Amino acid sequence: MDLTQKSVENVEYMIEEIKEKLKVLNLGAIKPSHFDEEMYEELFEIYEMVKKKNSFSPNEMQALVEELGSLRKK
């Protein structure tokens, strides 16, 4: 998968991977449909950071969820 290309499929993939890595309990809170390609670069940066880390503190998880929330479609 080439995540350097903006696409709906890549957005869906990254969101699902982020949710898996963060072990998001409320899966309905973060859906790929909440995001669009306009925020692709920001989402990609979050995805890369999440994939590099093995674990997250509660504060880091809260910050990531808040950042994802700020990227949601209005």
TORSE-183703 format. One record per residue: x, y, z of N, C-alpha, C, CB in turn. Coordinates in steps of 0.02 Angstrom, whole numbers. Glycine has a CB too. Example, Ala and Ser with C-alpha at 12.3 -4.5 7.8 and 13.67 -1.06 7.14 Angstrom:
- nx / ny / nz / cax / cay / caz / cx / cy / cz / cbx / cby / cbz
- 660 / -284 / 390 / 615 / -225 / 390 / 660 / -165 / 390 / 565 / -224 / 452
- 642 / -112 / 354 / 684 / -53 / 357 / 645 / 2 / 394 / 704 / -30 / 286
// end
This chain:
- nx / ny / nz / cax / cay / caz / cx / cy / cz / cbx / cby / cbz
- 43 / -59 / 0 / 0 / 0 / 0 / 44 / 62 / 0 / -48 / 0 / 61
- 31 / 108 / -44 / 70 / 170 / -50 / 33 / 225 / -14 / 81 / 188 / -125
- 54 / 238 / 47 / 20 / 288 / 88 / 41 / 359 / 70 / 33 / 276 / 160
- 87 / 367 / 23 / 105 / 435 / 1 / 53 / 464 / -45 / 173 / 434 / -34
- 7 / 422 / -70 / -47 / 445 / -114 / -110 / 458 / -74 / -60 / 392 / -169
- -138 / 517 / -83 / -201 / 534 / -50 / -258 / 494 / -80 / -216 / 610 / -55
- -293 / 457 / -37 / -351 / 421 / -61 / -395 / 403 / -2 / -331 / 357 / -100
- -458 / 392 / -16 / -506 / 372 / 36 / -484 / 305 / 67 / -578 / 366 / 7
- -460 / 260 / 26 / -438 / 195 / 50 / -379 / 202 / 98 / -419 / 150 / -9
- -332 / 246 / 83 / -276 / 257 / 127 / -297 / 288 / 193 / -223 / 300 / 93
- -344 / 334 / 190 / -371 / 364 / 252 / -402 / 309 / 295 / -423 / 420 / 236
- -443 / 267 / 264 / -475 / 212 / 301 / -423 / 166 / 332 / -521 / 172 / 254
- -372 / 148 / 294 / -319 / 104 / 318 / -284 / 135 / 379 / -269 / 89 / 263
- -263 / 199 / 373 / -227 / 231 / 427 / -269 / 236 / 490 / -203 / 300 / 406
- -332 / 254 / 484 / -376 / 260 / 542 / -383 / 192 / 576 / -445 / 287 / 521
- -393 / 140 / 538 / -400 / 73 / 567 / -336 / 51 / 602 / -419 / 22 / 513
- -279 / 66 / 573 / -215 / 49 / 604 / -203 / 89 / 668 / -157 / 62 / 555
- -221 / 152 / 668 / -214 / 194 / 728 / -259 / 167 / 783 / -231 / 268 / 713
- -321 / 151 / 766 / -367 / 124 / 816 / -341 / 58 / 845 / -437 / 112 / 785
- -314 / 15 / 803 / -287 / -49 / 826 / -228 / -38 / 873 / -265 / -91 / 766
- -182 / 6 / 854 / -122 / 17 / 894 / -139 / 50 / 961 / -73 / 61 / 855
- -187 / 96 / 960 / -205 / 131 / 1022 / -255 / 91 / 1063 / -234 / 199 / 1006
- -280 / 37 / 1034 / -330 / -4 / 1069 / -390 / 38 / 1090 / -299 / -39 / 1130
- -417 / 75 / 1042 / -474 / 119 / 1055 / -534 / 76 / 1075 / -491 / 162 / 992
- -562 / 92 / 1133 / -618 / 52 / 1158 / -683 / 70 / 1124 / -624 / 61 / 1233
- -695 / 133 / 1113 / -756 / 155 / 1081 / -743 / 160 / 1006 / -781 / 223 / 1110
- -750 / 104 / 972 / -732 / 101 / 901 / -775 / 148 / 858 / -739 / 31 / 875
- -835 / 164 / 880 / -878 / 209 / 843 / -856 / 281 / 847 / -948 / 202 / 866
- -813 / 297 / 895 / -792 / 366 / 905 / -745 / 390 / 849 / -758 / 374 / 972
- -708 / 343 / 821 / -661 / 361 / 767 / -677 / 317 / 707 / -586 / 351 / 790
- -708 / 348 / 657 / -726 / 312 / 596 / -690 / 343 / 537 / -802 / 311 / 585
- -670 / 303 / 489 / -638 / 332 / 430 / -682 / 384 / 395 / -621 / 276 / 381
- -747 / 376 / 399 / -792 / 424 / 365 / -790 / 493 / 398 / -863 / 397 / 366
- -761 / 498 / 457 / -756 / 562 / 492 / -700 / 606 / 463 / -745 / 551 / 566
- -659 / 577 / 420 / -600 / 612 / 395 / -603 / 616 / 319 / -536 / 576 / 417
- -571 / 667 / 292 / -567 / 672 / 219 / -495 / 685 / 198 / -613 / 728 / 193
- -485 / 688 / 135 / -417 / 694 / 107 / -386 / 762 / 120 / -419 / 680 / 34
- -425 / 812 / 139 / -397 / 878 / 153 / -348 / 877 / 212 / -453 / 928 / 166
- -360 / 832 / 259 / -317 / 827 / 318 / -268 / 768 / 312 / -360 / 819 / 380
- -255 / 746 / 251 / -215 / 686 / 239 / -146 / 691 / 270 / -210 / 673 / 165
- -111 / 747 / 259 / -43 / 753 / 284 / -40 / 748 / 359 / -12 / 820 / 261
- -86 / 782 / 393 / -88 / 780 / 466 / -103 / 710 / 491 / -141 / 829 / 493
- -150 / 677 / 459 / -168 / 609 / 478 / -108 / 562 / 466 / -229 / 585 / 438
- -73 / 572 / 410 / -15 / 530 / 395 / 40 / 539 / 448 / 12 / 547 / 326
- 50 / 601 / 471 / 100 / 613 / 524 / 81 / 577 / 588 / 106 / 689 / 537
- 18 / 579 / 606 / -5 / 543 / 666 / 5 / 468 / 657 / -80 / 559 / 681
- -14 / 443 / 599 / -6 / 372 / 584 / 67 / 351 / 591 / -31 / 357 / 512
- 113 / 388 / 562 / 184 / 370 / 566 / 209 / 370 / 638 / 226 / 418 / 525
- 189 / 420 / 677 / 210 / 423 / 747 / 183 / 363 / 787 / 188 / 488 / 779
- 119 / 348 / 776 / 88 / 293 / 813 / 121 / 227 / 795 / 12 / 290 / 797
- 136 / 217 / 732 / 167 / 153 / 711 / 238 / 145 / 738 / 168 / 150 / 635
- 273 / 199 / 752 / 342 / 195 / 776 / 346 / 178 / 851 / 377 / 261 / 764
- 295 / 195 / 889 / 297 / 185 / 961 / 268 / 117 / 980 / 260 / 241 / 998
- 296 / 88 / 1033 / 271 / 24 / 1057 / 216 / 32 / 1109 / 327 / -16 / 1086
- 219 / 86 / 1146 / 167 / 97 / 1198 / 157 / 172 / 1207 / 188 / 64 / 1265
- 101 / 188 / 1239 / 82 / 258 / 1248 / 59 / 269 / 1320 / 26 / 278 / 1199
- 79 / 326 / 1347 / 54 / 344 / 1413 / -18 / 367 / 1406 / 99 / 400 / 1446
- -56 / 368 / 1461 / -125 / 393 / 1457 / -128 / 465 / 1429 / -158 / 391 / 1526
- -79 / 506 / 1448 / -78 / 575 / 1423 / -66 / 577 / 1348 / -25 / 616 / 1459
- -21 / 534 / 1323 / -8 / 531 / 1251 / -70 / 507 / 1213 / 51 / 485 / 1237
- -104 / 458 / 1241 / -164 / 432 / 1208 / -217 / 487 / 1205 / -191 / 370 / 1245
- -226 / 523 / 1260 / -275 / 577 / 1262 / -258 / 630 / 1210 / -279 / 608 / 1332
- -195 / 648 / 1205 / -173 / 699 / 1157 / -186 / 675 / 1085 / -99 / 716 / 1166
- -172 / 611 / 1071 / -183 / 585 / 1004 / -257 / 584 / 986 / -155 / 514 / 999
- -299 / 564 / 1033 / -371 / 563 / 1021 / -397 / 634 / 1009 / -409 / 530 / 1080
- -371 / 682 / 1049 / -392 / 752 / 1039 / -369 / 777 / 971 / -363 / 796 / 1095
- -309 / 759 / 951 / -284 / 781 / 886 / -326 / 751 / 829 / -210 / 761 / 877
- -342 / 687 / 835 / -386 / 656 / 785 / -454 / 691 / 784 / -395 / 581 / 800
- -479 / 709 / 842 / -542 / 745 / 845 / -540 / 811 / 810 / -562 / 755 / 917
- -483 / 845 / 814 / -477 / 910 / 781 / -473 / 904 / 705 / -415 / 947 / 807
- -455 / 844 / 681 / -450 / 832 / 608 / -516 / 810 / 577 / -397 / 781 / 595
- -565 / 795 / 618 / -629 / 770 / 592 / -663 / 823 / 549 / -676 / 750 / 650
- -702 / 798 / 501 / -741 / 843 / 458 / -787 / 884 / 501 / -781 / 803 / 405
- -798 / 944 / 481 / -844 / 988 / 518 / -914 / 982 / 490 / -821 / 1061 / 514
// end
